[in-house]
Amino acid sequence: MPQYSSMDKNTLLEEYRKLSDTYAEYKAQGLSLNMARGKPGAQQLDLSNDMLNVLTSETSFETIDCPDCRNYGGLAGIEEARRLFAELMGVEEKNVFVGGNSSLNMMFDTIACMMERGCSGEKPWNQQGHIKFLCPAPGYDRHFGVTQYFGIEMIPVPMTENGPDMDQVEKLVANDASVKGIWCTPKYSNPQGITYSDETVKRFAALNPAAKDFRIMWDNAYIIHDINGTPDHLLNIFDEVRKTGKEDMVFEFCSTSKITFPGSGVAALAASEANIKNLSERYQFQTIGHDKLNMLRHVLYFKNLDGLMAHMQKHRAVLEPRFNMVTDTLDKELSGYGIAKWTKPNGGYFVSVDVMDGCAKKVVQLCKEAGVILTGAGATYPYGSDPKDSNIRVAPTYPPLEELEKAMAVFCICVKLAALEKIINE
């Protein structure tokens, strides 16, 4: 297939007319298809339905460290849940704090704690004047939203195939004490599906920040979310910071939100004892304890890490055909034209598509007009501003497979139309 850039104008115009006719046919169907967020589909949610039957009036609500999970108490979570998350994240139980239903909530609270209480003997961030956070981009829009909410300046850092550009990270962190942290999705990054290389993880652990209170926000949201038989391996960040003596530098987060029920899962963080103590001194005024019944429900259902991993194989069986269909469609419909490139992740929840510079907003608009909703163009960059207007996040998980097929057909037509319009008008 010849690239559009090598075609003469008459050929381009004819191609544009044909695609416009096909686009009009889809538009006339009155479609309502949503690929905007990385939500589990109904088929995935059904996988955990039996967990709803785990707790009954006959259940023993006593755990190792809690005489009655129905009552108040247990600020850091029940011991059985801390043990399960410790296994998952590869840390000791003492380094785990189990929270409520949302890891995003715990990330927000962690930033709030640094803003209001400070850490490492330093003043609270909100008393230090203008502060900054590094934001690998493209990245997770909700990370950027939290940072922006607190009025922290966001500094974009380019992503590479091995993770954030560590040359830039090391330079920015070492030379500017106002840089207080960095957001990271280290395994199957949102949206590109990149897993940080061993070297990248080791370089994070060896950072020498100018700010004593610099923190790495290690959002391991997709820690066991593999979608094929060749899963990526991520080096354990805590093993590495123990070697460098910088345990206080890292907060790691994960949850069962995309394992069991979003909004009704269990979230946890791993951190040094000093960081756990600092957060606990805030949490003790914020809550008398999170939902221990939900923790108990998850522990009884999964039992251990092996049970959790077996459950994830069921998710893989649902998701692998969806991701294959998306990337196969992109290969078939867009390869060779020179107008787009895309990722083929081994896990996570997204496929990242880079269209021609200056075309992402147009593609999203065309899709919307045809009844296909995507994440807004620019959302994967701080302040919603993609400097190239090229990145689009595709979320294959939520729509039923037959709807996903139709949505991808529309998407590919819109990518072509936007590219042709740009080339013809140049």
N, C-alpha and C positions, 0 to 999 in steps of 0.2 A: 504494500500500500504506500503510494507516494506521500511525502509530507505535504501538508497544506501550503507551506511556505514556498514549495517548488512548483505549484500549480499556477497556470495563467488565470487572469481575472475572470474570463468567461466560464471556465471550468468551476471556479470557486462560486460564482453566482448561481450556476446550475445546481451545484451541491447544496448551496444554501436554500434554494427554492424547494428542493426535494425534502430536506430535513424540516423546513418550516411547515410543509404539508403534513408530514408525519407528526410533528409537534402539535399541530392544530387538531389532529384526530385524537390524540391523548387528552388534550385540553377539553375537548367536547365530551369526554367521558365523565367529567365531574368527579375526578379522583380525590380521595382524602387519605393520603399516605404519610406516615410520620417517621422520619429517620433523624429527628432533631437531638435526642438525648440517648445516652447509653443505658437504657433501662432493660432489665430482663423481660423477655416475653412470657406470655401466659404458660407456655409449655415448660419453661424453666421454673416458674413459680410453683407449678404443680408437683415438681420433684420433691418439694419439702412439705407437702400437705400432711404427711403422716406425723410430722413433728408437732402438729397441733393437738395430737391425741396423747402426747407423752405425759402431760400433767393431768392427773385426775384427782378426785377427792380421796383416793387411796394412796396417793404418792407420799413418800416420806420427804418432808421439806427440810430435813436436817442435813447439813453438809459438814465437811471437816471442821471449818472454822465459823460456821453460822448455825446456831441452834434452830432457827426457823426462818427460812428464806421469805416467808410471807410478811415479815416484820421489818422495822427499820434497821439500819446499820450496814456494815460491810462497805466502807467508803471505796476501797480499792477493788472490790469485786470478790466473789466467792473463790476460794482457793482452787477448786476444780476448774473453773473458767480461766483463772490466771495460769494454771498449769497447761491447759490446752493452747492458749495463745503463746505461752512461752515456747512450747514445742514448735508451733507454727513459725514464730519469728526467730527461733534459734537463740534464745536468751534464757536467763534464770528467772524463776518466778518472782523473785524480789524486785526485778526490774520491769514488771508488768503492772499496769493500772488498767482495769477493765471498766469501761464507762457505760454509756447508754446505747442508743440505737444508731449513732452516727459518728463516723470518724471525722467527717467535716466539722461537726460540732466540737470534737476534741481539739482539732487543729485551731479552730477559732478561739476556743478557751485558752489554748497554749499561747497564742499570740497576745490575747488579752492579758494573760498573766505577765508576760514579758513587758507589756506596755505599762501595766499598773504596779507590778511588784519588782520587776527587774530580775536579774539572775547574776550569778558569779560575783556577787558583791558590788555590782555596778548599779547606777541609778536606773529607775524604771525608764523604759524607752521613751515614754511620753514626756520625760523631763530632760531629754538629751538633745532637744532641738530637731533639726531635719535629719531623718534617718532613711535608709534605703534597703531594698530587698532585691536579690537577684532572681530573675524569672526566666528559666530556660524556655525558649519559644521556637516552634509552636508548643503550647502547653495547655494545662487545665484551666479553663476559664474561672472556675470557682476558687482556685488558689488566688488568682489575680483579684477576684472580687473581695476576698477577705483582706488582702493587703490594702486595696484601695479604700475599703471601709474605714480602716484605721489611719488613713492619710499617709501611708508609707510610700515613698517614691519607688516605682518599679523600674528596674534596669534589665532590659532584655538581654539574654545570653543565647547565642545560636546553638541549636542542637546539631550534633554530628551523629554518624552511625554508631558511635560508641557512648553517646550520652552528651551532656553539656560540653561546650568548648572549654576544657579545663585550663588551657593557657589563659583565657580571659578570666575565668573564675578565680584562679590563683592570683592573678595580677590585681583584680578588683578587691578581693578580700584582704590581701596583704597590704595594700596601699591606702585604704580608706576605712577609718574606724567608724564611719557612719553607716557602713554596710553591715547590717545586723543578721542577715540570714539568706537562705536560698531555698526555694521550693524544688522538690525532686519527686518524680514518679519513676523510681529506678528500674522497675520491671514492667515491660510492655507499656511504655509511656503513653500518655494521653496527649495527642491523638496518633502518634506515629508508630506505636508498638515497639519502640526501641528498648532493649535491655542494656543497662550500663555494663561496659566491659570491666574485667577484673582490674585493669590498670586505672580506669576511671574511679572505681570504688576506693582503691588504695590511695589515689591522689586526694579524694575527698577526706579520707581518714588522716591524711598528712597535712591538711591545710594549716597555714599559720596566719590566722586572721589578726588584723590590727585591733579589732574589737574583742575584748575578753568575753563579751556576752553574745558573740556570734553563734547562731544556731542553724543546723541543717534540718529542714523539715522533710523527712524521708517518708513520703506517702506511698507505702507499699500496697496500694489498693488491689493490685492484680497478682499478688504474691503466689497464688496457686491456680491462676486462671488460664491454663493452657488450652489451646484449641486444636492441637494436632499431636502427632506422635514424635515431634522433635522439639520439645519444650526448651526454652532458654534457661540458662543457669545464672543466678545472681549471687555474687559474693556477699557474705554476711558482713554488713557494715560494722556491727558491734565487735565481731572478731578482729576487725582491722583497727578500730579506734582503741581497743584494749592494747594493741601493740604500740600505738603511738602515745598512749596515755591521755587521750582526749575524749573520754567517754561522755563528758558533759556537753559535747558539741552537737550530739544527735538526739532527735526525737523521731521515733519510727511509729507509724500508724497503720492499722489495718482494720478490717471489719468483715462480718459475714453478710453485709448488705446485698451483695450480688452472689451469695452462696445460698442463703435461705430466702428471707423476705426483705426487700428494700423498705426502710422505714420501721422495720420490726426485727432487725438483726441485732448483733452485739458488736460494739467497737472496742478497740483496745489500743494502748500505746505502750511502747517500750522506751525506757530511758535510764540514765544513771540514777543511783540512789539519791544524789543531791537534787537532780531535776524532779524526781518523783516526790521528794519531800517538799520542794518549792510549790509544785502544782497542788499537792494534797492540802497545803495550808490555805490555798484559795478554795479548792473544792469543798472543804469542810464547812464553809459558810454558804456554799452554793447548793449543796444537797446533803441529805443524811445517808445517801446511798442510792445507786442506780437500780434498775429493774433486775433484782436477783432471780425472780421467777423466770424471766426470759433467759438469763444466764444458765439457770438450772435446766431449762427446757433444751437448750442447745447442747449442754454437756451430756445429758441423758440420751439424746438422740444420736450424737456423733461418737460419744465415748472417748475417742482419742484421735490423734492425728491421722491414723490409718483410716478411720471411719470418715473423716473429713475428706481425705484424698479420694476415697472410693466414691463419695458423693460428687466430687468434681468431675469424675469420669462420665457421670450422667449428664452434666452440663456440657462437657465436650461433645457428646453424641448429638446434642441439640445444635450446638453452635458451629461445629466444623463444617457441615454442609452449607450453612449460611455464608460463612466467610469465604468458602471455596466458590460459591456462586457469585459473590460480589467481585472477587479478584478475577475469576474466569470471565465475567462479563466485561470488566475493564480491559482485560487482555484482548478479548475478541473485538470489542467495539472501538477502543481508543488507541491500541498499539499501532505504531507506524506513522501516525499523523503528525507527530512532533508537537502535540498540544497539551500533553499531560503526563505525569508520572505518579506512581502510587506505591504504597507500602504493601508488603505481604507478611503480616505479623504472625508469630507463632502462638500468640495469646493476647489477652486483654479484651477490649470491647470496641475497638475502632479500626477503621482503615483510613489513612490520611492520603488525600489526593491533592496534588499541586497542579493547578491548571495554568494556562498562560498568564503571565503577569498582567494585572489589570482586569482580569476576567472573573474572579471569584464572586464578587458581589452580583455580577450579571447572571452567573450560573444559578446562584441561590434565588435570585429574583425570578428567573424563568421557571425554575422548578416550582416555586411557590405558586406562580400563576397557573401552573398545570396541576396543582393539587398535591405536590410533594414537598413536605416541610423538612428543611435541613437546619443544622446549627448555623447561626448567623455567620456570614463571612467576617473574618477578623476576630472572632471570639477566642481563637487559640493564641492570641497575642495580648500582652498587657494593654490596657485601656481600649481593647477592642479594635486595635489599629494594626493591621497587617501591612507592613511597608511595601510589600509587592502585590497586595491584593490577589493572592494566588492560592492560599491554603483553604481546603474544605475538609471538614471532619465528617466521615460517613459512619453511621451507627447501624450495624446490620442486625442487632439483637432483638429489637422490639417487634417489628412487623411480622406477621405470619409469612412463611416462605413465599407463597404465591404473590403476596403484596410486595414483598421485597424485590422479587424478580421484575415486577412492573415498575417499581420505583427506580430501580437501577437502569432500566431501559430509558425512562424519561431523563434520568440524570445524564446519561451518556449523550443523548440527543442535545441536551442543554449545553453540555461542555463543548460540543462541536459547533453549535450555533453561536455561542459567545466567541469562540476562537475565530470562526469565519467572519463574523461581523467586525472583529478587531482587525483582522488581516486585510479585508476588503476596504476598510475605511482608512488604512494607513497610507 
